Amino acid sequence: MAQTKTAPAQTRLDAELARRLLTQMALIRRFEEKAAEMYALGKIGGFLHLYIGQEAVAVGATSTLRPDDYAVSSYREHGHCLAKGSDPRRIMAELFGRMGGLSKGKGGSMHLFDKGVNFLGGHGIVGAHLPLATGTGFAIKYQGGDQVVLCYFGDGAVPEGEFHESLNLAALWKLPVVFICENNRYAMGTAIHRALAQTEIWRFAETYGIHGEPVDGMDVLAVRDTVSRAVERARRDKSPALVEARTYRFRGHSMRDPAGSVYRTKEEVDREKLRDPIALFTDRCLKEGVLTEADVKNIEKAVNDLADEAVAFAEASPEPPPEELFTDVYKD
């Protein structure tokens, strides 16, 4: 049965965990900022959906997984792919459409995929990947494994039929899938109250008799604790769950909508930025004495250097030759 509120955080914060979580969040932020720069310079084409502001969800949730667990996401997936352990250089090369990319430049920003770390892709059609996550959970159970699947999606996917079909089958067949809705309140650009009759998304779990829980998606430790409980339950009982992470993207829907100013005010965005997940976690680490100012500066330098290295790698990687169009595809 779904819970009515989130349990208090239980993670014991030590220097090693603090450094790991802060480094991952800072890397995602700097990677996305660098990607935006490269898009503005014309080095990245197509669509680009940035994860800036939502870093605590991917990092907190992924920190609960084993390497052999799976993650699958929608098209705003750079952060999830990085958190799962993919090489930032190969991700950036994929954004550039180069041979050094995760899919040799064929996927681009919206379709990252890395079998080596069990990241089963970013998917461009809203809600279409939820049945794939459910199918992965079925495969795990069928093969007698004990892995877990994290399935990330936005609030815009909730009205889609795939959301309800996937939750129903996962509940009916008792599959180890943790569905994580990253509720940033606007989907592409429509306020949640204009799209959903039930705006407390976690409550949809009640319909399917599975565990549901909301969590503050700007608090990396709260996300870690909430998802940890869901992952443990899924691994032990093959029981699915729905987690609603209440978060906020600081940029617009995509680089074609850089600020989202048509459907939200600057005052609202500025107010939400006061709850920047990286700043909040940094302040906590410093106040609790698990990290020093020097530690934070070293982390910032390391992620800046890594983002610069990713761009240099992408620029040095060759463009795919024409014949590459015919490799790794289904054909007669």
N, C-alpha and C positions, 0 to 999 in steps of 0.2 A: 504494500500500500504506500502511496506517495506521502512524503513528509510535508509539513506545513512550513518548516523553516530550516535553515542551514545550521548544522551543529557547529560549535565553536572550533576554531583551528586547533589542531593537536600536534602539528609538526614541531619537533624540537630543532630550532635553528642553530646550526653550528657553522664554523667558518667555511668548511668544505662545501656544504650545501648552499650557503649564501653566495659564495663565489660562483658556483656553477649556475644557479638560477639567474643571478644578476648578469653574468657573462652572456648567457643565452638570450636574455631579453634585450640587452644592449646590442648584441650582434644583429638580432632581427631588426631593431630600430635603425641601426646604421646601414645595414644592407638595404633596407627599404628606402631610406633617404638617398643612398647612392644610386639605387635603381631609378628613382624619380629624376635625379640629375641626368642620368644617361638617357632617359626617355626624352627629356627636354632638349638634349643635344642630338636627338634623332638616331641614337645608336640602338635603341630598343623600339621595335615597331608593334603594331597591333594594340591590344588592350593591356592595361597594367592596373591591377587592383592592389592597393597598398594595405598593409596590416598594422600601420602605425596607430597605437593606442590600445590594441588588443593583445599585446605580447604576453600578458600574464596568463591568458587562457591556454595558448599552445604550450608555453613553457611549463606551467603548473601541471597541466594534464599529462603531457608527455613524460614528465619526471617520474610518473608512477609506473611506467611501462618497463618490461624487459626488452632486450634487443630483438627477440623473436616475436614480439607482439606486433600488431599491424595498426596503421593509421591510414585513413582515407579522408579526402577533403573536397571542398568546392574549389572555385577558381581563385579565391583569396587565400592561396595556400603556401606562399613563400615561407611564412613563419612556421607552419606545421612541418614543412619539409626540412627546414634548418633545425628545428627542435628535435626531429627524429634522427638527426645525425648526418644528413647529406652534406657533401662538400660545398661550401659557399662558392668556390671557384666554378664548379661545374653547373651550379644553379645559375650563376650570373651568365656563364657562357650559353646556357639554354635560353635565357632571356634575350641574349644578343643574336640567337639563331645560328650558333656556331657548332662546329663538329665536336668541340670539347664539352658540349652540354650533356646533360643527363640523357637526353634522347636525340643526340646529334643535331640539335636545333630544330627538330620537327614538332616539338610540343609547345615551346614558348612559355610565356608567363602563366597561362591558364591551365597548362597540362603537364606540370612537373610530375615525374614518376621515377622512383628509385627502388628497384627490387632489392638492391644490396642492403637497404636498411628497413625493408618491409613498409615503405611508403607507397601505397597503392594508388597514388595519383591525385592530381587536382582535376576537377571535372567541370566543364563549362556550362552544362545544362542544369538549371536550378532544380535541386532535389533528385536528379537522376542517379547520383552516387549512393543514395541511401539503400536501395535494393542491392547494390554491389557489396556494401558493407555487411548487409544481412546475409548475402550469399557466402561471403568470406567466413562469417560466423558459423554458417551451416557446414562449410567445408571443414572447419576446425573440429566441430563436434562429430562429424561423420568419420574423420580420420582419428578420432580419439585423442586429440591434442588438448592442451590446457592454455593456449594462447588467448588473448583478448583483442578485440578490435575497437579502436576509437574512431568514431565517425563524426567529423565536424561539419556543421552547416549553419547557415544564417537564418534569421527569423523569417526571411522571405520564402524559405522552403517549406515552412510549416503549413501553409494553405494547400500545398501540392498533394496530390493523391499518393505519391511515392512515400511521403512521410508517414502517412497513416497505414499504408500497406506494409511498409517495412517494420514499423513498431508492432503491428498485429502479428506478422509472421515470426518476428523475433520472440515475442511473448508466447505465441502458440507453440513454437518449437523449442523454446528455452535455449536461446543462442547467446553466446558471450560477446554481445555488442553493447558498448556504452555510447549512446547517442548524445552528442554535445552540441546544443544550440547556442551559437554565439549571437545573442540578442543585442544588436547595436541600435535597435529602436527604429530604424528607417529602411531596412532592406536596401533596395536600390535608391529609393528616394521617397517612399511612402511611409508615413508614420504608422507605427504598429497598430494603433487604435482604429485606423482606417482600413486595415487589412484583416484583422482577426477579431472575432466576436469574443474569444477568450484570450486575453492578453497575458495571462500568467501561463506561459508556454509549458512549464514543468508539469502543470496539472493535466495535460493530455496523457500523461503516464497513467492516471487513474482509469482512463477509458479502457486501457489494455491490461490493467492489473499488474503493472510493473512498478519498480521504484522510480520516483521522480523527486527532484530536489533543485531549488534555485541556489545560486552562489554569486557572490560579488566577483565579477570577472575582472575587476581592476586590482584584486588582491591575489598575488601569485600563490601565497601559502593557503589561502582559503580554497582556491581552485584545486591545489594539490591535495588537500585533505578530502574534499568532496569527491573528486574523481578517484582518489585512492580507495575509498570505501566502495565505490561502484565497481572498480576494477577487481578488487578482492572478491566481491560477491560474484561477479561474472566468472572469474577464474574458478572459484570454488563450486558454485551452484549452476553454472551455465545460465545465469539469470541476467537479462538485459536491464538497462536503466536509461532514463532520460535526465540529463543535467542541463539546466538553463543557466548559462553564464551571462550575467547582465554586464555588458561591456559598452564601449563607445569608440568608434573610429574617429580619429582626429582629422583625417583627410576626407575628401568626398568619396563617392562610390568608386570612381576610377580616375585616371588622369584626364579623362574627358570631362570630369566633374570635380575639379581640383579641391574645392572647398565645401561643396554641398550647400552653398549659400541660398539656393532657391527654396529649399524646404526646411532650413533651420537657421537660427540667427547666430550672428557672431558672438553675442553675449552668451548663448547657450554653449557654444563650442569652447569659449574661454573659461566658462565655469567648469565644464567637464575636464578641461586640461589641468585643473587644480588637483585632479585625482589621477594624474599620470602614474601608471603602474610602476614604471621604473623609478621615478622620483620617490614614490611612497615606499617602495621596498628598500631603496638606498637609504632613506632616512631611518627606517627601522633597523637596518643592519648597523648603521653608525651609532644609533642610540643604544642598541643592545650590546655594542662593543664587539660584535663578531667580525666586522670589517673596519678598517681604518680609512682615512681620507686618501692615504697613499695607495691602499688596495683598490679603491674606486678609480683613482687616476690611472693605475696600471691596467685595469680592465678596460677603461675607455680607450687607452692607447692601443691595446691589443686588438680590440674590435675595429677600430679605425684602420689599423694596418691591414687587418684581414679583409675588410671591405675594399680597400685600395688594391690589395693583391688579387681579389676576385675580379675586379675590373681589368687589371692588367692581363690576367690570364684570359679573360674573355676576348679582349682586343687582339691578343696574340694568336688566338685559336683561329684556324682557317674557316672560311665559309664552306658549306657543303657543296661538293661538285654536283652537277646535274644528275649524274647517274645514281646519286644517293636517294633520289626520289623513289627509286624502285626497290630499295632494300628495306627489310623489316616491315613489309606490308603484306596483307593477304591478296593474292592475285592468282589467276589461272596459270 
